[in-house]
Amino acid sequence: MKQLLKSNIDGTVLFKKVIIYLIAAILCFGLYIKFVMDDKMAGLIISYLLFLVSLFVLQFQFIIMSINALALDDEKFNFTGTFGEYIKINVLGVVFTILTLGIYSPWYSKKYISYLVDNTFCGDKALEFRGKAFKLFKYSIFTIFIPLVVILVVFVPAMISSLTGDVSRMGVAITVYLLGLIYIMVAYTIVYYRWLIDVRFANEDVSIELSLAKTAGFLLFQGFLSIITLGIYTYIAEIKIFRYFVDRIILTNGDSGSVREMKFVGKISQGFWLFVGQTILSIITLFIYYPWAFAKMRNWIISNIEIDDRI
């Protein structure tokens, strides 16, 4: 049975929320300047905390608006999370991540994603995030930490040698460093989405089928095309990457074992010209139009997703 995903974000509502946030941010900045001139450290801390709270409020409102704008056929999505819980998860997550030098970040990500998914309903159907924090931690070790250590082992001695006279090694060092960073970004992106797309929806298990080598090659090729076209190809690359990931999401029925799959059905050319047009309008209006541009682009890309039985 074919189902269509829909999105109906209102650009006007988004604009109003952004304006309220900007006013709050300006007021916080004014307080910050005043306390700087008065040399009051307590006031500086208070103004900074108020700024963070206003940022969290905007983020929370955006989450509610984005989720509640979704529908699967005629069944609307509904987010039931509270702002207090949202603040608690983020404040504690940031503090613990800093105190543990980043080690806690997978557990922070797990709590944050679980909060978003587990508080979302499609009609009367519940969603449950099943990703494990320790699994993300292992992914981080093998795709970020270990590769970074290897890069530094090669990069640092080569840079030291170049500074002491062997300039030829500088090129090798920089090349190794850049290639290593590209590997880390691509590899982590792939394993992160494998971890992220692990949701129980009603009686179906939602997952994504990604080959590390094939996906890495695809992402690198899209990035290469974006670079050699001086960014002109970027929007096409973004749409193709989105389609690539969506087309590999499957829903497996836990009772019957039947499989449904997602499919992105939007036309690349239509999306490209929509994105270009909305970007131009945002620029010539000094980004005043951006909330409407964002809403139109987001609605288009989400509303071109369908779910159907795997053939």
C-alpha positions in Angstrom: 0.0 0.0 0.0 1.5 3.3 -1.1 1.6 6.2 1.4 2.7 9.7 0.9 4.7 11.8 3.4 3.7 15.5 3.5 5.1 18.6 5.0 3.3 22.0 5.5 5.6 24.4 7.3 4.3 27.9 7.4 6.9 30.5 6.4 5.0 33.3 8.1 4.9 31.5 11.4 8.6 30.7 11.1 9.3 34.3 10.4 7.5 35.5 13.5 9.4 33.0 15.7 12.7 34.1 14.2 11.9 37.8 14.8 11.0 37.1 18.5 14.3 35.3 18.9 16.3 38.1 17.2 14.6 40.7 19.6 15.6 38.5 22.6 19.1 38.1 21.3 19.5 41.8 20.8 18.3 42.5 24.3 20.7 39.9 25.7 23.5 41.5 23.7 22.6 44.9 25.0 22.7 43.6 28.6 26.1 42.0 27.8 27.5 45.3 26.6 26.1 47.1 29.7 27.7 44.6 32.1 31.0 44.8 30.2 31.1 48.6 30.7 30.1 48.2 34.3 32.7 45.4 34.8 30.2 43.0 36.4 31.1 39.4 35.9 27.8 38.1 37.4 25.9 40.2 34.9 27.9 38.8 32.0 27.2 35.3 33.0 23.4 36.1 33.4 23.2 37.8 30.0 25.0 34.8 28.3 22.7 32.3 30.0 19.6 34.3 28.9 21.0 34.2 25.4 21.3 30.4 25.5 17.8 30.1 26.9 16.4 32.2 24.0 18.3 30.0 21.6 16.9 26.8 23.2 13.4 28.3 23.0 13.8 29.0 19.3 15.1 25.5 18.7 12.3 23.9 20.6 9.7 25.9 18.8 11.2 24.9 15.5 11.2 21.2 16.5 7.5 21.4 17.3 6.6 23.3 14.1 8.7 20.9 11.9 7.2 17.7 13.4 3.6 18.9 13.6 3.8 20.0 10.0 4.3 16.4 8.9 1.6 13.9 7.9 1.6 10.4 6.5 -1.4 10.4 4.1 -4.1 11.8 6.4 -2.5 10.9 9.7 -0.8 13.9 11.2 2.4 13.8 13.3 2.2 15.2 16.8 5.1 16.1 19.2 4.4 15.8 22.9 7.8 16.7 24.5 8.1 19.4 27.1 10.5 22.4 27.1 11.7 21.6 30.6 12.8 18.1 29.5 14.4 19.6 26.4 16.5 22.1 28.4 17.5 19.4 30.9 18.8 17.0 28.2 20.7 19.7 26.4 22.3 21.5 29.4 23.3 18.2 31.1 24.5 16.8 27.8 26.7 19.8 27.0 28.1 20.0 30.5 28.9 16.2 30.7 30.4 16.2 27.2 32.7 19.1 28.1 33.7 17.5 31.5 34.5 14.1 29.8 36.4 15.7 26.9 33.8 14.5 24.4 33.5 10.9 25.6 29.9 11.5 26.8 28.7 12.8 23.4 27.3 9.5 22.1 25.1 9.2 25.3 24.1 12.8 24.8 23.1 12.1 21.2 21.2 9.0 22.2 19.2 10.9 24.9 18.5 13.8 22.5 17.3 11.6 19.6 15.3 9.4 21.9 13.6 12.5 23.3 12.6 13.7 19.8 11.5 10.3 18.4 9.9 8.8 21.5 7.7 12.0 22.0 6.5 11.9 18.4 3.2 10.2 17.3 1.7 9.6 13.9 -2.0 9.6 14.6 -2.2 7.0 17.4 1.0 5.2 16.3 4.0 5.6 18.6 7.6 5.9 17.5 10.6 4.5 19.5 14.3 5.2 18.8 16.4 2.0 19.2 19.9 3.2 18.6 22.4 2.3 21.4 24.8 4.9 22.8 27.6 2.5 23.2 27.3 1.5 19.5 27.7 5.1 18.5 30.7 5.3 20.9 32.3 2.4 19.1 31.6 4.0 15.7 33.3 7.2 17.0 36.4 5.3 18.2 36.9 3.5 14.8 35.9 6.3 12.4 37.1 9.4 14.3 39.6 8.7 17.2 41.8 6.0 15.7 42.0 7.6 12.2 42.8 11.0 13.9 45.6 9.4 15.9 47.1 7.9 12.7 46.8 11.2 10.9 48.6 13.0 13.7 51.3 10.4 13.8 52.1 11.1 10.2 51.2 14.8 10.1 53.1 16.2 13.1 56.6 14.7 12.4 56.3 15.8 8.8 55.4 19.3 9.7 58.2 19.4 12.3 60.6 18.3 9.5 59.4 20.9 7.1 59.9 23.6 9.7 63.5 22.5 10.3 64.4 22.6 6.7 62.8 19.7 4.8 60.2 21.8 3.1 59.3 18.9 0.7 57.6 17.0 3.5 55.1 19.8 4.1 53.1 18.9 1.0 53.0 15.3 2.1 51.9 16.3 5.6 49.1 18.6 4.4 47.9 16.0 1.8 47.7 13.3 4.5 45.9 15.7 6.8 43.3 16.7 4.3 42.7 13.2 3.0 42.4 12.0 6.6 39.8 14.6 7.5 37.8 13.8 4.4 37.9 10.1 5.3 36.7 10.9 8.9 33.8 13.1 7.7 32.6 10.6 5.1 33.0 7.4 7.2 31.4 8.9 10.3 28.5 10.3 8.3 27.7 6.9 6.9 27.9 5.0 10.2 26.1 7.8 12.0 23.1 7.4 9.7 23.2 3.7 10.1 22.9 4.3 13.8 20.3 7.1 13.5 17.8 5.3 11.3 16.9 2.6 13.8 13.3 3.3 14.8 10.3 1.2 15.8 7.1 2.6 14.1 3.9 0.9 15.1 4.8 -2.8 14.3 7.5 -1.9 11.7 11.3 -1.6 12.2 12.7 1.3 10.3 16.4 0.9 9.2 18.7 2.0 6.4 20.8 -0.2 4.1 24.1 1.5 3.4 27.3 0.0 2.0 30.3 1.8 3.4 32.5 1.7 0.3 29.7 2.4 -2.2 28.2 5.2 -0.2 31.6 6.8 0.4 32.4 6.7 -3.3 29.0 8.4 -4.1 29.5 11.1 -1.5 33.0 11.9 -2.6 31.9 12.1 -6.2 29.1 14.5 -5.4 31.5 16.6 -3.4 34.1 16.5 -6.3 31.4 17.7 -8.8 30.4 20.5 -6.5 34.0 21.7 -6.2 34.9 21.6 -9.9 31.7 23.5 -10.8 32.6 26.2 -8.2 29.5 25.3 -6.2 27.0 25.5 -9.0 26.3 21.8 -8.7 25.9 21.9 -4.9 22.1 22.0 -4.9 21.9 19.0 -7.3 24.4 17.2 -5.1 22.3 17.9 -2.0 19.1 16.6 -3.6 20.9 13.5 -5.0 22.5 12.7 -1.6 19.1 13.1 0.1 17.5 10.8 -2.5 20.3 8.3 -2.1 19.7 8.0 1.6 15.9 8.0 1.5 15.8 5.3 -1.2 17.7 3.0 1.1 15.4 3.3 4.1 13.2 0.2 4.6 10.3 -0.7 7.0 10.2 -4.3 8.0 7.0 -5.7 9.5 7.8 -7.4 12.8 4.8 -9.8 12.5 4.7 -10.8 8.8 8.3 -10.0 7.8 7.0 -8.0 4.8 9.1 -5.1 3.7 8.2 -1.6 2.6 10.7 1.0 1.3 10.9 4.7 1.1 11.4 6.4 -2.3 12.2 10.0 -3.2 10.1 10.9 -6.3 11.0 14.5 -6.8 12.5 15.7 -10.0 16.1 16.9 -9.6 15.7 19.8 -12.1 12.5 21.0 -10.4 14.3 21.0 -7.0 17.4 22.7 -8.4 15.5 25.6 -9.8 13.3 25.9 -6.7 16.4 26.0 -4.5 18.2 28.5 -6.7 15.1 30.8 -6.9 14.6 30.8 -3.2 18.2 31.4 -2.5 18.2 34.4 -4.9 15.1 35.8 -3.3 16.7 35.4 0.2 19.9 37.2 -0.9 18.2 40.2 -2.6 15.9 40.7 0.5 19.0 40.5 2.8 17.6 37.2 4.1 14.3 38.7 5.3 12.6 36.2 2.9 14.7 33.2 4.2 12.0 31.8 6.5 9.6 31.5 3.5 12.4 30.1 1.4 13.3 27.5 4.0 9.6 26.5 4.4 9.1 26.0 0.6 12.3 24.0 0.1 11.7 21.9 3.2 8.1 21.2 2.2 9.1 20.3 -1.4 11.8 17.8 -0.4 9.7 16.1 2.3 6.5 16.0 0.3 8.2 14.0 -2.4 8.8 11.0 -0.3 6.5 8.0 -0.6 6.4 4.6 1.1 5.4 1.5 -0.9 5.7 -2.3 -0.8 9.1 -3.6 -1.9 8.8 -5.3 -5.3 
